[in-house]
């Protein structure tokens, strides 16, 4: 189903949704930190591919993650309408639109800042970012040719409702691709170190929680997804994770040098970056996965 971009813009400009305050505040205040993380405004971790990406150049890995997600969407060469569920500043949207000339995209975010600034960056592309909750969008049912979620569903704990909404908007036969961190067991069964890191990570990055990977697979099946592929890509992601404890402190030092005020969320990002690293070291409890599921 091909929907003209002009119709999309007119439809979404008329609609607003109430937004969870913590997540909205997080992204309104934290986006500046992420611009320091990525020149291309990619708000996610990267994918290391030997011979193609440079582990010392973060954006090569971040854009390779975009490439891996795009590859798994398995888009046709015809016109395609794709949804980015939790799109941030639209970095992945721009990457995809640059490489698929017949695609158009809709991105949803809770952040007013990301809607305003992200749409400025999308001016020359057939895409638009709207302020909506990805658990309850006004995207028509059976209307998109692919849906992606780049480290966004974790803000709702990879909930059943979140996955169900993605299934609703997809055209039959089309795919959802999720790139995100998950836990490998029930939170109550995490060791003391993992449990503490997990609690602080969720607190500082405004996460409802990480989905338990085998439970998420079961939910996808119960919702009606098929051909579910779950890939543990933790070793591929690790080189970009090791950038985190250095990137954010450098950002804060830069702010201090300029005598600019530092927002509370920036301090929380600094703390969360440490817990992201310590969580990643507990490989028996945490993992980073690419999930592909077909409606």
C-alpha positions in Angstrom: 0.0 0.0 0.0 1.7 3.3 -1.1 0.6 6.4 0.7 1.6 9.8 -0.6 3.9 11.7 1.7 1.7 14.8 1.5 -1.2 12.8 2.8 0.9 11.4 5.7 2.0 14.9 6.7 -1.6 16.3 6.6 -2.9 13.4 8.7 -0.3 13.5 11.4 -0.2 17.3 11.8 -3.8 17.0 13.0 -3.0 14.4 15.7 -1.2 14.5 19.0 -1.0 11.9 21.7 -0.3 12.2 25.5 3.2 11.2 26.1 4.9 9.4 29.1 6.6 12.3 30.8 9.9 10.6 31.8 10.7 9.3 28.2 9.7 12.7 26.7 12.0 14.6 29.1 14.8 12.1 28.5 14.9 12.7 24.8 14.2 16.4 24.9 17.2 16.9 27.2 19.5 14.1 26.0 19.5 14.6 22.3 22.3 17.1 22.5 24.5 14.4 24.1 23.7 12.1 21.2 24.7 14.6 18.6 28.2 14.5 20.2 27.9 10.7 19.9 27.3 10.7 16.2 27.8 13.2 13.4 25.0 11.5 11.5 22.7 11.7 14.6 22.5 7.9 15.0 21.1 7.3 18.5 22.2 3.7 18.8 25.2 1.4 19.1 27.2 0.1 16.1 27.9 -3.1 14.2 31.6 -4.0 13.7 32.4 -5.8 10.5 36.0 -6.7 9.9 37.4 -5.0 6.8 34.5 -2.7 6.4 34.2 -0.7 9.7 36.9 1.0 11.7 36.6 0.3 15.5 38.2 3.7 16.2 35.7 5.6 14.0 32.3 5.3 15.7 30.1 6.5 12.9 31.3 3.7 10.5 30.0 1.2 13.0 26.8 3.1 13.7 26.0 3.3 10.0 26.8 -0.3 9.5 24.1 -1.1 12.1 21.7 0.9 9.9 22.9 -1.2 6.9 22.4 -4.5 8.7 18.8 -3.5 9.7 18.0 -2.3 6.2 19.4 -5.6 4.8 17.0 -7.6 7.0 14.0 -5.6 5.9 14.4 -7.3 2.5 12.7 -4.4 0.7 11.7 -4.8 -2.9 12.8 -2.4 -5.6 9.4 -0.9 -5.9 7.9 2.0 -3.9 8.1 1.2 -0.2 6.5 2.9 2.9 8.5 2.2 6.1 8.0 3.1 9.7 10.7 3.9 12.2 9.2 3.3 15.6 11.2 5.5 18.0 13.2 7.3 15.3 15.2 9.8 17.3 16.6 12.6 15.1 15.9 10.4 12.0 19.5 9.3 11.4 18.5 5.8 10.3 15.6 7.3 8.3 18.1 9.4 6.3 20.5 6.5 5.8 17.7 4.3 4.4 16.2 7.0 2.2 19.6 7.8 0.7 19.9 4.2 -0.4 16.4 3.4 -1.4 15.2 5.9 -4.0 11.6 4.7 -4.1 11.1 4.6 -0.3 9.2 7.0 1.9 9.2 6.9 5.7 7.3 7.9 8.8 9.1 8.2 12.1 7.5 8.5 15.5 9.0 10.0 18.7 7.7 11.4 21.9 10.2 14.3 21.9 9.1 17.8 20.7 12.8 18.6 20.1 13.4 15.6 17.9 10.2 16.3 15.9 11.3 19.9 15.2 15.0 19.4 14.6 14.7 16.0 13.0 12.3 17.3 10.3 14.7 20.1 9.5 17.3 17.4 8.7 14.7 15.5 6.6 13.7 18.5 4.4 15.2 17.1 1.2 13.9 13.5 1.8 10.5 11.8 1.4 10.1 11.4 5.2 8.5 13.0 8.2 8.8 12.7 11.9 5.6 12.9 14.0 5.0 13.1 17.8 3.3 9.9 18.7 3.7 6.9 21.0 4.8 3.8 19.1 2.5 1.8 21.3 -0.5 3.6 19.9 0.1 5.2 16.5 -2.5 6.5 14.0 -0.6 4.7 11.2 -3.3 2.8 9.3 -3.5 -1.0 9.7 -1.7 -3.1 7.1 -0.1 -0.1 5.5 3.7 -0.2 5.9 6.2 -2.3 4.0 8.6 -2.6 6.8 9.0 -1.4 10.4 12.2 -0.9 12.4 12.9 -0.3 16.1 16.5 0.8 16.9 17.0 0.7 20.6 13.5 2.2 21.2 11.3 -0.6 22.4 13.4 -1.0 25.5 11.7 2.2 26.8 8.5 0.1 27.2 10.3 -3.1 28.2 9.7 -4.6 24.8 6.1 -5.0 25.9 3.4 -7.1 24.2 1.4 -4.0 23.4 4.5 -2.5 21.6 5.0 -5.6 19.5 1.3 -5.9 18.8 1.1 -2.3 17.4 4.1 -3.0 15.1 2.2 -6.1 13.8 -1.0 -4.1 13.2 0.6 -1.5 10.9 2.6 -4.0 8.8 1.4 -5.3 5.5 1.1 -9.1 5.5 4.3 -10.6 4.4 6.4 -7.7 5.5 9.0 -7.5 8.3 9.7 -5.9 11.6 13.4 -5.6 12.5 14.5 -4.8 16.1 18.0 -3.9 17.1 18.3 -3.7 20.9 19.7 -5.0 24.2 17.8 -7.8 26.0 18.3 -9.8 29.2 18.6 -13.6 29.0 16.7 -14.5 32.1 14.1 -13.2 34.5 15.3 -10.0 36.3 14.8 -11.7 39.6 17.4 -14.3 38.6 20.2 -11.9 37.8 23.3 -12.0 39.9 23.9 -9.2 42.4 26.2 -7.3 40.0 24.0 -7.7 37.0 20.9 -6.8 39.0 22.5 -3.6 40.3 23.8 -2.5 36.8 20.4 -3.3 35.3 18.5 -1.3 37.8 20.8 1.7 37.4 20.8 1.5 33.6 17.0 1.5 33.5 16.9 4.4 36.0 19.4 6.7 34.2 18.2 6.0 30.7 14.5 6.1 31.5 14.0 2.5 30.4 10.9 0.6 31.6 13.1 -2.5 31.4 14.7 -4.8 28.9 12.7 -7.7 27.5 13.7 -11.3 28.4 14.7 -12.6 25.0 12.9 -15.9 25.0 9.7 -14.2 26.3 9.9 -11.6 23.5 10.2 -14.5 21.0 7.1 -16.1 22.5 5.2 -12.8 22.4 6.0 -12.4 18.8 4.7 -15.8 18.0 1.5 -15.3 20.0 0.8 -12.0 18.2 1.0 -13.7 14.9 4.6 -13.1 13.6 6.3 -15.9 11.7 9.8 -16.6 10.4 11.3 -15.2 13.5 15.1 -14.9 13.5 17.0 -14.0 16.6 20.7 -13.2 16.2 23.0 -12.5 19.1 25.3 -9.9 17.8 26.9 -8.8 21.1 30.5 -9.3 19.8 29.7 -7.1 16.8 28.3 -4.4 19.1 31.0 -4.5 21.8 33.5 -2.2 20.0 31.0 0.6 19.9 29.9 0.1 23.5 33.5 0.7 24.6 33.3 4.2 23.0 30.5 5.2 25.5 32.6 5.8 28.7 34.8 8.1 26.7 32.4 9.9 24.4 30.1 11.3 27.1 32.8 12.5 29.5 34.5 14.3 26.6 31.2 16.0 25.9 30.9 17.1 29.5 34.4 18.4 29.5 33.7 20.4 26.4 30.6 21.9 28.1 32.6 22.8 31.2 35.4 24.3 29.1 32.8 26.6 27.4 31.2 27.3 30.8 27.9 26.1 29.5 25.3 24.6 31.9 25.1 20.8 32.1 21.6 19.4 32.3 20.7 16.7 34.8 20.1 14.2 32.0 23.7 14.7 30.8 25.0 13.6 34.2 22.5 10.7 34.1 23.9 9.8 30.6 27.4 9.7 32.0 26.3 7.4 34.8 24.2 5.2 32.5 27.2 4.8 30.1 29.2 3.2 32.9 26.3 0.8 33.7 25.9 0.0 30.0 29.5 -1.1 30.0 29.3 -3.1 33.2 26.1 -4.8 32.0 27.8 -5.8 28.8 30.5 -7.5 30.7 27.9 -9.9 32.2 27.5 -11.8 29.0 25.5 -14.6 30.7 22.8 -12.2 31.6 22.7 -9.6 28.9 22.9 -9.6 25.1 22.4 -7.4 22.1 20.2 -8.9 19.4 18.9 -8.4 15.9 15.4 -9.7 15.7 13.6 -10.2 12.4 9.9 -11.2 12.3 7.4 -11.4 9.4 3.7 -10.7 9.5 
